[in-house]
C-alpha cells in the first residue's frame, strides 16, 4: 500500500500547483475507499481468474525522470507501427503532450479540453463533466479500480460533440508509456455526444518495448444522447511489462447506438472492462473484441450490458487467439431489468488455442428479470480444424501459412465490424502482423 500512498500524494500535488479544493476532496474520499477495500482478490467472482497480487508488492516509487520530448514522437510511432494520425491527442505517461497533439486546435466540429484545465477554471458553463467526475456518488458507486483511478489520475480529456454534428474522421487519444518516467499512468476521460451527433474515438494504449513494472489505469465515461452514435475503438499494444486496467462506461439514451471494438495484443496483464447501460427505448449496443497474445501474457475481457429500458438490442462477439503459455479470461453478463420487455440480446465468445499450454476461462451469463425477451449466449474453446488444415495442405499450401490463414479468417470476423474504411484497414494490418508472430512462435514450439 506504500506505493499507492506515494502515487496518491504525487497526484494530489500536481505539477500545476495545489489542486482545486473540490478535486482534492474527491481524491481523498476515493483513496480512503480504496485503502479500506484494497485491490480486488479471487474472493470476488468477477476477479476469480485474474490476480493483482503483484501490484500489492510493488516497490516504493522513486523520483520520476524526465523524458526527452524530441524522442517521444519516434518512440510513439515505433510503438504504433504507423505515424501519429491527424486529429490526435497524445498523453505521455499520463500527462498531456501538447507538442504531439493536433485535435485541440478547434474548427473540427467538436470541442475538447483537458480535465485539469476545466477543474482549474471551475467552469460554471460545462456542468456535464462535473457530474461525471466530481461527485460523492461517483466515489460510492464506482468499482474499486475506477475508484483507484479517480484518486490517482493526473490528466484526461473532456470532449463534446454538439447536436446534429457528424465528425467523419476518427479522433485519436494516444496513451504512451515510456521507460523513462515514473512507473504508472492514470487518465480519466469524459465523452458527451449530444442529440443526433456522431463521432468515432480511438484510444490507443502503447508502450516502449523496454518499459517494465508499468501500471496504467484508464477510465472513459461516455454519455450518448438521443439518436446519437459513438464508435469507440480501443487498441492495447502495451509493453511486455505493463499491467493495464481499463474501463469504458457508456449511458445510451433513446434510439442511440454504441459500437465498441476492443483489440488487445500487448501487455503483461490486461483487464478490459466495457459497461454500457441502455437507458432509453430503441438503444443498441455492439461490443466486439479480439485478443491475440502469446508467451506468458494474461488478458481478461470483462463486460456487462445492462438493459434498463424496454425495446433495446445488443450484440456481443469476443474472440481470442492464444499461443505459448498465455491465458485468456472472458466474463460477459447481460442484465435484463424488470420492465425491459422486448429485449433482444446476443452474446458469443470463441477461442482458439495454438498451444497445449495456453488456457482460457470463459463465463458468459444471462441475468433476466423480464419475461418477453429473446437472449442467447454461447462459448467455445478449441484448436484449429484438422480437416481444414489437411484440405489446404493437399493443395500445396505450407503448414505454417495454412495455419495463419485459418487463424486470420477466424479473427478478422471481429475487425470486419469496424465501419470506418481506414481504421478497419489499419486494424487488419496490425492483426495480420500479430497473428503471423503467434503462428510462427507456435510452429517453432
N, C-alpha and C positions, 0 to 999 in steps of 0.2 A: 504493500500500500504506500510505501515511502515514494516510490516512483510516481504514482498518481498525485500525491500531495505536492511534489515538486512541480509537476506539469501543471497542476491547478494554479499554483502560485504564479507561475510564469504567464499563464493565460489571463489571469486576473490583473496582471500588471503589464499590459500590452505595451509594445514599443511606442505607441502613440501617447502614452501617459496614463494617468489614472482613468479607469473606465467609468462611464456614467453610473450613477448610483443604482438605477433600475437594473442594468445589466449585471452589475456586481452582486446585487441581492439575489437575482435569479440564479446566477452561477453558484453562489454559496448554498442555496437551497438544493440545487441539483447535486452538488458534490456531497452534501450531507446525506442525501438519499442514497447516493452510490456508496458512500462509506458504510452506511448501515446495512445495505443489501449485499454489497460485494459483486464480484463477477458471477455470471450465471454458471451453474455446475450441472453435472449429469442428473441431479435430482429433479431438475426442470425438464419435463418431457420434450420441450422444444430444443433443448441442447443435449439430448441424450447421446448423440453420436459426434459431438464437436466439443472438444475440451479447450478451455482457455487457461489452464493451469500455468502454462509457460509465461503468460502475462503477469501473473501474481508474483513471479520470481524475478522480475526484471531488475537489473542493476540500477542504482540511482543515476539520475541524469547528470551529465557533465555540462559544462558551459557550451552553448551552441557555437559552432564555427560558421563563418560566413562563406557563402557560395559565390564564386565569381560570376557576375551576370553575363559576361561575354561567353562563358562556357555553357550557359543554360540552354540557349537555342539549339545548338548542335546536339547536346545531350538529349533534349526533348525529342527532336526529330529522329534521332537514332532509336530511341525507345518506342516511338510511334511507328517507325518504319516508313514515314512519309513526312512531307513538310507540314508545318503548323498551318491549318486551314484558315481561310478568311472567316470573319465572324467568330473569333476565338477570344476567350477569356482564360488566362493562364494563372494558376496558383502554383508556386514553388514551395514545397514543404509547408503547405497550409496557409501561405500568405500570398496576397495578390501581387502579380508581377506586371506592372503597367507597361514596361518596355517591350513585353512579349504579347500584349493584348491589343485587339483591334475592335472588339464589339462594343466598347464603351463610347465610341466616337459619336453615336447618335445618328439620326436620319436613316435608320434601318427598319423603321416600323414598330419598334418596341423600345421600352425604356428599361434600364438596368442600373443598379448601383451596388456598391459594397455594403454589406450589412453593417459593418462597423461605422461607416460614414453616416448611415441613416440613424444609428443609435446616437452618435455624437451630436447630430443636428437636432435630435429629439423632435423629429418631424411630426407636426400635427395633421398634415395632409395624408401622408402614407400610413394609414392605420392598419392595413391588412397584415403587413409583416409583423407588426407588434402583436396582433392577436395570434399569429402563427408561432411566434418565438418567445416573446417576453411576457409570459403569464404564469401564474401559480398552477393553473390547470395543466399547462404543458409539463411541468415538473411531475405532477401527481399521476398523470395518465400515461406517460411515455414508458416504453420498455427500458430496461436498465442501460442498454448500450446507447440508446438515444439520450438518456439522462447523462451518461458519461460524456457524450459528445457536447451536450449543452454546457456542461461545466468547463470543458477544455477548449472549445472551438476558438480559433484565432482569426478566422475570416470567413467569408461566404458571399453569396450573391442574392440580391433581390431582383427578380425580373418580372416585368408586367407586359402583357400583350393587350393593347386596347381592344375595345368592342369592334367586332367585324373585321379585324385586321388579320391578314394572312401573311405570315413570314415564310417565304418559299424556301430559302436556303437554311440548312441546319445551323444552329447556334452551338458552338463547341465550348465546353467547360473542361479544360485540361488540367488535371491534378498531377503534378510531377513530384516524385520523391527522390531527392538526391542522396549521395553518400557522404555529404559534407556538412549537413545540418543536424540539428537535434533529432533524435530518433523517433519522432512522431509528427503527425499532421492531422488536424481536425478542422473540418469545414462544415458549414451549415447553409443551405440554400432554401429560398422561398420562391416558388413559381406561381404566378397568378395569370390565368387566361380568362379574359372577360368574355361575355356572351358573344357567340358567333365567331370567335377568333380561332386561329390555327397556328401551331408552331411545332418545330422539331428541335429537341435538345439532345445533344450528345455529351455524355460525361465520360471522359477517358481517364483512367487511373493507371499511370505508368511509373516506372522507376528505373534508376540506373542499375545496371547489372550487378554491381558490387555492393549495393546497399544491403545492410544486414540488421536484424533485430529492429525493423522499422514497424511502427504501429500507425495505422491510418483508420480513423473513423470518419464517416460521412453520412449526413442526413439531408435528404431533399424532401421538402414538403411542397405539394402541388395542389392548387385549387382550380378546378376546371369548370368554367361557367356553362350556362345553358347553351346547348348546340355548339360548344367549343370542342376542339380536338388537340390533345397533346400526344406527340410521339416522343418517347424517352428511350434513348439507346445508351446502354452502359457497357463500356469496354474495359475489362480488367486485364492489364498486362503488367502487373506489379513485378518488382524484383523477386528473386527466389528467396529472399529473407524477410519478406513483408507479411505481416498479419493485417488483413483488410476486413473491416466490419462496416458494411454499407447498408443504408436503409432508404427506400423510396416509399413515401406515403402520399396517397392521392385521394382527394374527395371529388366525386363526379356528380354534377348536377343533372337536371333533366336533359335527356337526349344528347348528353356529352359522350366523349369517347377518349379512352386511354389506350395507346399501343405501347407496351413496354417490351424492350428487347435487351436481354442480359447475355453478354458474351464474355466468357471467362477463360483466359489462357494462362495467366501468370499469378504469382503469389505463393507463399508457403502455406498459409491458411487463409481462406477467403470465406466470408459469410455474406451472401447477398440476400437481402430481405425486400420483398415487394408487397405492399399492403394497400390495395385500392378499396375504397368504400363507395358503393353505388347508392347514392342518396336520393336520386330523382328518377321518375319513370322514364324508360327508354334509354337509360345509360348503358354503355357497353365497354367492357374491359378485355383487351387482348394481352396475355402475358406469354412471351416466347423467350426461351433461353437455350443456349448451347454452351456446354463445358467441355473443354479438351485439355487434359492435363496428363502428366507423367511423373516419373521419379517418385518422390515422397509427398507430392502436393496433396492438399486437402481442400475441397470446395464443398460448401454447404449452401444450397439454394432453398430458402425458406419463404413461402408465400402464403398469404391469406386473402381471399377475395370475399368481401363482406357485402352480400346482397341485402341491403336495408329496405329498399323500395321495391314495389311490385313492377312487373313488366321490364325487367332488366336481363341482360345476357352477358355471358363471359366465355372466353375460350382460353385454355392454358395448355401449352405444349413445351415441355422441357426435355432436352436430350443431352446425353453425355457420352464422351469417349474417354476411356481410362486406360493408361498404359503404366508400365513399371509397377511400383508399389503404391500408387495413388489411391485416394479414397474419395468417393463422392457421397453426398447426402442430399436427399430431396425430401422436404416436408411441405406438403401443399394441402391447405384446408379451404374448402368452400363453405361459407356460412350462408344459410338462408334464414333470415329472421322471420319471426311471426308477422304475418301480413304481406310478406314479399311473394305474393302469388304470381303465377305465370313466369317464374324464373326459369331460364334455360342456361345451364352451365355445363361445360365440357372440360375435362382435365385429363392429361396423359403425361406419363414420364417413361421414357425409353432409354436404355443404356446399353452400350457395347463395351465389353472388356477385351482389351488387346493383350492382356497378361493374366496368368493364373494367380498372380499375387495382388492384382488390383481388386478393390472392393467397392460395393455400392450398397447403401442403406436407403430404401425409399419408403415413404409413409404418406400416401395420398389419403385424404379424409373428406368425408361429407358430413356436415352437421346441419340438418334440415329441420326447421320448425314451422314449415308451411306444407299444405297437402296438395296443392295444384302446381307442381313443378316438374321439370324434366332435367335431371342431373346425372352425369356419368363420370366415372373416373377409372383409371387403369394404369398399370406399371409393368414394365418388362426389363429383365436383365439377361443378357446373353452374349454369345460370341458371334463372329462373322459366319454367315451361312456357307457350310462346306460345299453344298451343291452349286451355289452361285460362283464360288471360287473355282471349282472344278470346271464349270462351263467356260469361264473366262480364260483359265489356263489352257483349255483344249483348243482355244482359238489363238494361241500364240502369245498371250499377254503374260509377262513375267509376274511371278507371285507377289512381289512387293508392290508393283504397280496395280495389280488386281485388288489387293487389299486396300490400297489408298483410294482407288476409285469407288469401291463399295462403301468405305467409311465416309468419304466425302459426299456421296449421294445421300447417305443417312443423315449427315449433319446439315447439309445445305437446305434440307426441308425447313429448317428453322430460319436461317438467314434469308431465304427467299421471301419471307414475310415482310422484310423491310421494304417500304414503298418507295423511298427516295432512290433514284437510279444510282447516283454517285455514291451514296452511303452504302447501298447494297453491294455494289461492285467492290468497294473498299473492304467490307466485311467478308466477301467471298475470297478476296486475295489473302487477307490475314488468316482466314480459316484454312485455306488450302495449304499455306506455308506451315501452319501449326500442325495440321494433320500429317503432312509429309514427315515432319520431325518425329512425331509419335509413332508412326508406322515403321519408320526406319529404325528407331530405337527398339521397337518390339521385335522386328526381324533380326536385329543383332543379338537380342537375348535368346 
